[in-house]
């Protein structure tokens, strides 16, 4: 199941208004300069008309950014897609998969990596993948960047981290079944 990265969702929600502001400013200011120059089309009017396609391009880029940031548990590993790159974390590289609040990922010195737009996400649960320490895991962490990866963890805020965690845990090597919990162990006979 493919789930969107909430960092991209939050950026889309907070920044989409600027595209509309650019387009409205372009129309209003172009019309104002047109009427100020006694119904003559001048260079000032043309410059402000360029704000309209600028706002459309900005909105389009934000939509593409939102659509290209997602996480999926596939057959070959966990796919983490970013705007210009895709990383596949093989199940053999994942030591542990759990769900924790995102603020656990941004402690002390890492607190500066959180922007004002993303502060709302800190209290929400996120998917934490603990990787094995080898060269391949280091390359994956470098490719994901400092915001998603730290030490031996990769933290990804997704809308339903519990479901994704269950799906990943079921595919980890050495795990025959997912812990269903709630059942008592049988007592040993003496």
RORO-676339 format. One record per residue: x, y, z of N, C-alpha, C, CB in turn; residue in one letter. Coordinates in steps of 0.05 Angstrom, whole numbers, padded with zeros to 5 digits, always signed. Each point is the difference from the previous one (the first is absolute). Last residue first. Glycine has a CB too. Layout:
<sites>
XYZXYZXYZXYZA;...
</sites>
This chain:
<sites>
+00107-00608+00676+00023-00011+00016-00005-00029+00006+00008+00044+00020X;-00038+00037-00098-00008-00023+00016+00024-00010+00015-00037-00012-00032X;+00015+00114-00003+00017-00023-00004-00009-00022+00018+00038+00028-00014X;-00103+00051-00025+00018-00007+00022+00015-00026-00007-00031+00022+00033X;-00004+00052-00105-00007-00025+00013+00020-00005+00022-00021-00018-00041X;-00003+00118+00010+00017-00023-00007-00010-00024+00015+00040+00029-00008X;-00105+00052-00021+00019-00008+00020+00015-00024-00009-00030+00017+00036X;-00015+00067-00094-00002-00028+00007+00021-00007+00021-00018-00011-00045X;+00010+00100+00007-00025-00007+00013-00002-00029+00008-00021+00035-00024X;+00079+00000-00063-00004+00009+00028-00025-00010+00012+00025+00041-00012X;+00023-00050-00078-00028+00008+00002-00006+00011+00028-00013-00034-00035X;+00104+00026-00028-00010-00004+00027-00028+00011+00002+00046+00002+00018X;-00007-00040-00110-00001+00025+00014-00011-00006+00028-00006+00027-00043X;+00063-00101-00013-00027+00013+00002+00003+00026+00014-00023-00045+00000X;+00101-00001-00025-00019-00017-00014-00028+00012+00000+00028-00040+00013X;+00075+00079-00010-00026+00003+00014-00020-00016-00016+00011+00047+00017X;+00078-00038-00047+00002-00010+00028-00025+00003+00015+00047+00011-00001X;-00033+00058-00077+00011-00028+00001+00003-00008+00029+00024+00006-00043X;-00101+00064+00009+00028-00001+00010+00010-00028+00002-00007+00042+00025X;-00084-00012-00049+00019-00008-00021+00029-00001+00009-00032+00020-00032X;-00043+00007+00088-00007-00026-00010+00020-00010-00021-00048+00010+00009X;+00055+00078+00026+00008-00020+00020-00006-00028-00009-00008+00033+00035X;-00022+00040-00088+00029-00003-00001+00009-00022+00019+00006+00049-00013X;-00097-00026+00014+00007-00011-00026+00030-00005-00003-00039+00024-00019X;+00007+00019+00097-00009-00028-00001+00008-00014-00026-00038+00011+00031X;+00053+00081-00024+00018-00014+00018-00007-00030+00000+00006+00042+00028X;-00063+00017-00074+00025-00003-00014+00020-00016+00016-00008+00043-00024X;-00072-00020+00066-00005-00019-00022+00025-00006-00016-00047+00017-00002X;+00051+00049+00070-00004-00027+00011-00004-00021-00021-00021+00022+00040X;+00030+00073-00061+00025-00015+00004-00004-00028+00012+00021+00044+00007X;-00078+00031-00063-00006-00024+00016+00025-00017+00005-00047+00000-00020X;+00055+00087-00022-00027+00002+00012-00007-00024+00017-00014+00027-00039X;+00117+00003+00031-00020-00009-00019-00027+00000+00013+00034-00029-00024X;+00078+00059+00038-00028+00004+00009-00019-00007-00023+00015+00037+00031X;+00087-00073-00006-00017+00010-00021-00028+00004+00010+00028-00024-00035X;+00083+00000+00064-00027+00007+00010-00016+00013-00022+00018+00006+00047X;+00074-00071-00026-00013+00015-00021-00028+00005+00010+00029-00020-00038X;+00071-00009+00090-00029+00001-00004-00007+00016-00025-00007-00004+00050X;+00095-00011-00004-00008-00024-00015-00031-00001-00004+00040-00024+00020X;+00008+00116-00011+00013-00023+00013-00007-00026-00016-00001+00023+00045X;-00059+00043-00083+00019+00008+00020+00010-00026+00013-00023+00045+00008X;-00047-00003-00095+00018-00020+00011+00019+00011+00021-00002-00024-00043X;-00066+00077-00004-00013-00026+00003+00018-00020+00015-00025+00009-00041X;+00056+00080+00024-00026+00003+00012-00013-00027+00005-00005+00044-00022X;+00091-00033-00022+00001+00002+00029-00028+00002+00013+00044+00023-00005X;-00027-00076-00090+00004+00026+00011-00002+00001+00031-00016+00019-00043X;+00012-00090-00033-00025+00010+00011+00003+00028+00013-00013-00047+00008X;+00089+00000-00044-00019+00007-00022-00026+00011+00011+00021-00036-00028X;+00044+00004+00089+00011+00024-00014-00019+00009-00022+00046-00015+00010X;-00066-00065+00035-00004+00023+00018+00010+00026-00013+00004-00031+00040X;+00011-00050-00086-00028+00006+00000-00006+00024+00018-00010-00048-00007X;+00098+00015+00005-00007+00012-00026-00029+00008-00001+00036-00027-00022X;-00007-00022+00097+00011+00028+00001-00006+00015-00026+00036-00016+00030X;-00059-00075-00025-00018+00016+00017+00010+00029+00002-00012-00042+00026X;+00067-00020-00071-00025+00004-00015-00020+00018+00015+00008-00045-00023X;+00073+00017+00065+00005+00021-00020-00026+00006-00016+00048-00015-00003X;-00065-00022+00101+00020-00007-00020+00002+00022-00022-00009-00050+00009X;-00052+00024+00083+00022+00018-00005+00020-00012-00020-00005+00019+00045X;-00106-00031-00034+00025-00012+00008+00023+00018-00008-00020-00047-00005X;-00078+00089+00026+00016-00014-00020+00024-00013+00012-00016+00033-00034X;-00089+00001+00062+00027-00002+00010+00017-00017-00019-00016+00005+00048X;-00077+00058-00055+00014-00024-00010+00028+00001+00012-00028-00002-00043X;-00074+00051+00062+00028-00001+00006+00012-00026-00010-00006+00031+00040X;-00088+00035-00054+00013-00026-00004+00030+00003+00004-00036-00014-00033X;-00040+00077+00082+00015-00003-00025+00011-00028-00001+00011+00049-00002X;-00090+00020+00059+00016-00024-00002+00013-00002-00028-00029-00023+00033X;+00006+00120+00014-00014-00023-00014+00019-00024-00002-00028+00033-00026X;+00051+00055+00061-00015-00015+00020-00013-00025-00013-00008+00042+00026X;+00060+00021-00078+00017-00011+00020-00016-00018+00020+00030+00040-00005X;-00063+00015-00072+00004-00028-00004+00015-00014+00024-00001+00008-00049X;-00015+00088+00040-00025-00014+00006+00003-00030-00001-00025+00039-00018X;+00096+00020-00009-00003-00003+00029-00025-00015+00008+00026+00043+00005X;+00008-00014-00095-00001-00028+00008-00003-00004+00030+00028-00010-00039X;-00019+00096-00007-00023-00014-00013-00003-00028+00011+00008+00027-00041X;+00065+00028+00068-00025+00008+00012-00024-00014-00011+00021+00044+00009X;+00071-00096-00015-00008+00026-00008-00027+00007+00014+00024-00004-00045X;+00062-00064+00071-00029+00002-00004-00007+00029-00006-00008-00038+00032X;+00097+00009-00012-00008-00010-00026-00030+00003-00005+00038-00032+00002X;+00008+00052+00082+00003+00021-00020-00009-00008-00028+00038+00019+00028X;-00032-00080+00048-00024+00017+00001+00001+00022-00021-00004-00010+00049X;+00073-00057-00025-00015-00003-00025-00025+00017-00001+00017-00047-00003X;+00042+00042+00080+00014+00013-00022-00015-00002-00027+00042-00010+00024X;-00096-00023+00057+00021+00019+00003+00011+00013-00025+00011-00026+00039X;-00080-00048-00064+00009+00008+00027+00023+00019-00001-00016-00045+00017X;-00053-00005-00084+00011+00027+00000+00006+00009+00029-00024+00012-00043X;-00016-00096+00025+00021+00001-00021+00015+00026+00001-00028-00030-00028X;-00047+00014+00084+00022-00017+00009+00023+00001-00020-00032-00030+00024X;-00052+00071-00043+00018+00017+00016+00023-00016+00012-00039+00029+00011X;-00034-00069-00061+00022+00011-00017+00019+00017+00017-00031+00000-00039X;-00026-00084+00080-00004+00028-00007+00025+00011-00015-00031+00007+00040X;+00016-00110-00052+00005+00018+00023-00008+00028-00009+00038-00029+00018X;-00035-00083-00052-00014+00025-00002+00005+00016+00025-00036-00020-00031X;+00097-00061-00024-00019+00007+00021-00013+00027-00005+00027-00027+00032X;+00048-00058-00066-00020+00019-00010-00020+00006+00022+00006-00018-00048X;+00102-00028+00030-00024+00003+00016-00018+00021-00013+00025-00013+00042X;+00054-00019-00085+00002-00016+00024-00025+00001+00016+00049+00010+00001X;-00021+00002-00109-00016+00011+00021+00002-00019+00024-00032+00022-00033X;+00073-00041-00052+00014+00023+00013-00015+00011+00024+00019+00011-00044X;-00053-00081-00013+00022-00011+00014+00017+00022+00014+00001-00037-00033X;-00075+00058-00024-00009-00010+00026+00023-00012+00016-00045-00009-00020X;+00061+00089-00051-00006-00028+00000-00008-00010+00028+00032-00006-00038X;-00042+00102-00009+00014-00011+00023-00009-00029+00002+00001+00045+00025X;+00002+00033-00105-00012-00025+00008+00017-00011+00023-00019-00009-00046X;+00000+00111-00003+00018-00017+00015-00016-00025+00008+00027+00039+00018X;-00028+00050-00093-00015-00022+00013+00020-00018+00014-00038+00002-00034X;+00030+00108-00008+00013-00025+00005-00018-00020+00013+00044+00024+00004X;-00065+00070-00024+00017-00007-00022+00014-00027+00003+00007+00048-00007X;-00075-00017+00070-00006+00015-00024+00017-00010-00024-00012+00040+00029X;+00000-00114+00042+00003+00029+00005-00005+00014-00027+00033-00007+00039X;-00054-00096+00011+00002+00017-00024+00002+00029+00008-00026-00034-00028X;+00041-00069+00068-00004+00027+00010+00006+00018-00024+00013-00011+00048X;-00036-00099-00027+00007+00021-00020-00006+00027+00012-00010-00031-00039X;+00034-00072+00078-00016+00024+00005+00010+00021-00020-00007-00011+00050X;+00017-00092-00079+00007+00017+00023-00018+00024+00003+00047-00015-00006X;-00058-00059-00059+00029+00001+00003+00010+00017+00023+00002-00007-00048X;-00096-00003+00026+00011-00027+00003+00030+00000+00005-00036-00016-00031X;-00017+00103+00063-00002-00017-00023+00012-00027+00004+00002+00040-00028X;-00041+00052+00080+00013-00025+00007-00005-00019-00024-00007+00006+00050X;+00012+00107-00045-00015-00024-00006+00016-00025+00008-00023+00024-00039X;+00013+00095+00039+00013-00024+00011-00017-00024-00006+00022+00027+00037X;-00007+00083-00079-00016-00021+00012+00017-00023+00010-00037+00013-00031X;+00036+00084-00030+00011-00008+00026-00019-00020+00013+00022+00045+00006X;-00039-00001-00092+00024-00016-00002+00013-00009+00026+00008+00024-00042X;-00088+00034+00032-00005-00026-00012+00024-00018-00001-00035+00021-00027X;+00043+00068+00059-00018-00015+00018-00005-00028-00011-00022+00043+00014X;+00071+00017-00067+00015-00007+00024-00016-00017+00019+00026+00043-00005X;-00069-00008-00071+00018-00022-00007+00017-00008+00024+00002+00018-00047X;-00059+00055+00059-00015-00024-00004+00017-00024-00007-00038+00028-00015X;+00078+00057+00022-00008-00009+00026-00016-00026-00002+00000+00047+00017X;+00024-00004-00097+00024-00011+00013-00007-00011+00028+00029+00032-00025X;-00097+00014-00021+00006-00025-00014+00024-00014+00013-00018+00018-00043X;-00005+00069+00072-00020-00020+00009+00006-00028-00012-00034+00037+00004X;+00088+00034-00033+00005-00005+00028-00019-00021+00010+00017+00047+00006X;-00031-00015-00092+00024-00017+00001+00006-00008+00028+00018+00022-00042X;-00087+00040+00030-00008-00026-00010+00023-00020+00001-00034+00022-00030X;+00051+00068+00051-00016-00012+00021-00009-00028-00008-00015+00044+00015X;+00060+00007-00080+00018-00006+00022-00014-00014+00023+00027+00039-00013X;-00076-00006-00061+00012-00026-00005+00020-00007+00021-00006+00007-00049X;-00033+00076+00065-00021-00020-00003+00012-00027-00007-00033+00035-00014X;+00085+00046+00019-00005-00013+00026-00020-00022-00002+00010+00043+00022X;+00012+00015-00096+00018-00023+00003-00003-00014+00027+00032+00022-00031X;-00076+00060+00011-00014-00022-00012+00017-00026+00001-00024+00032-00030X;+00061+00049+00060-00019-00011+00019-00017-00022-00012-00001+00045+00022X;+00063-00001-00078+00014-00013+00022-00019-00012+00020+00038+00032-00006X;-00073+00019-00064+00009-00026-00010+00015-00015+00022+00003+00019-00046X;-00031+00070+00063-00023-00018-00002+00008-00028-00008-00030+00039-00011X;+00095+00028+00010-00008-00006+00027-00023-00020+00001+00016+00045+00015X;+00012-00009-00098+00018-00022+00010-00007-00008+00029+00036+00016-00031X;-00117+00027-00024+00029+00007+00003+00015-00024+00010-00012+00048+00009X;-00088-00015-00056+00014-00023+00010+00030+00006+00000-00036-00032-00018X;-00051+00100+00028+00022-00008-00017+00014-00023+00013+00006+00047-00019X;-00081+00011+00053-00008-00022-00017+00022-00006-00021-00048+00013+00007X;+00066+00052+00064-00022+00008-00019-00005-00020-00022+00012+00047+00010X;+00047-00058+00068+00013+00011-00024-00021+00007-00021+00042-00027+00010X;-00069-00013+00072+00015+00024+00008+00014+00013-00024+00008-00022+00044X;-00057-00060-00054-00018+00023+00003+00015+00025+00009-00037-00031+00011X;+00087-00049-00020-00013+00005-00026-00018+00025+00002+00001-00050-00010X;+00040+00016+00088+00019+00015-00016-00012+00006-00028+00037-00022+00024X;-00091-00029+00034+00005+00026+00012+00019+00017-00017-00008-00020+00046X;-00007-00071-00070-00024+00017-00006+00004+00028+00011-00029-00040+00001X;+00095-00022+00020+00000+00005-00029-00023+00018-00008+00022-00044-00008X;-00018+00014+00097+00020+00021-00005+00002+00006-00030+00026-00015+00040X;-00086-00054-00012-00008+00026+00012+00020+00022-00008-00022-00025+00038X;+00039-00065-00066-00024+00011-00013-00006+00028+00010-00018-00047-00005X;+00090+00001+00046+00006+00005-00028-00024+00013-00014+00032-00038+00000X;-00042+00007+00089+00016+00025-00002+00006+00007-00029+00020-00010+00045X;-00063-00071-00029-00018+00022+00005+00015+00027-00001-00029-00030+00029X;+00080-00050-00039-00018+00004-00022-00019+00024+00004+00003-00050-00009X;+00057+00026+00079+00014+00010-00024-00018+00005-00023+00040-00025+00015X;-00076-00015+00062+00006+00028+00005+00015+00012-00024+00002-00009+00050X;-00020-00083-00050-00024+00015-00006+00005+00030+00005-00028-00040+00013X;+00098-00017+00008-00005-00002-00029-00025+00016-00008+00021-00045-00001X;+00001+00035+00093+00018+00019-00014-00004-00001-00030+00033-00005+00037X;-00078-00056+00023-00013+00026-00002+00018+00020-00015-00023-00009+00043X;+00052-00080-00022-00016+00002-00024-00014+00027-00002-00007-00049+00003X;+00066+00014+00071+00011+00017-00021-00018+00004-00024+00044-00016+00015X;-00063-00040+00066+00009+00027+00009+00007+00018-00023+00016-00021+00042X;-00043-00070-00057-00022+00014+00013+00008+00029+00007-00016-00044+00019X;+00081-00014-00058-00021+00007-00019-00022+00016+00014+00010-00042-00026X;+00058+00008+00080+00011+00021-00017-00022+00009-00020+00047-00018+00005X;-00066-00056+00048-00001+00025+00016+00011+00023-00016+00006-00027+00042X;-00002-00058-00081-00028+00008+00003-00002+00027+00015-00014-00049+00000X;+00098+00007-00008-00009+00012-00026-00028+00010+00002+00031-00030-00024X;+00003-00015+00099+00016+00024-00004-00009+00015-00026+00039-00021+00025X;-00074-00065-00003-00015+00023+00011+00017+00026-00001-00025-00032+00029X;+00023-00056-00096+00017+00011+00021-00013+00026+00010+00042-00020-00021X;-00100-00062-00023+00015+00025-00005+00017+00007+00024-00036+00016-00030X;+00009-00118-00002-00009+00022+00018+00016+00025-00005-00014-00034+00035X;-00014-00071-00080+00015+00024-00002-00012+00022+00018+00013-00012-00048X;-00012-00100+00050-00017+00023+00000+00018+00025+00000-00037-00025+00024X;
</sites>
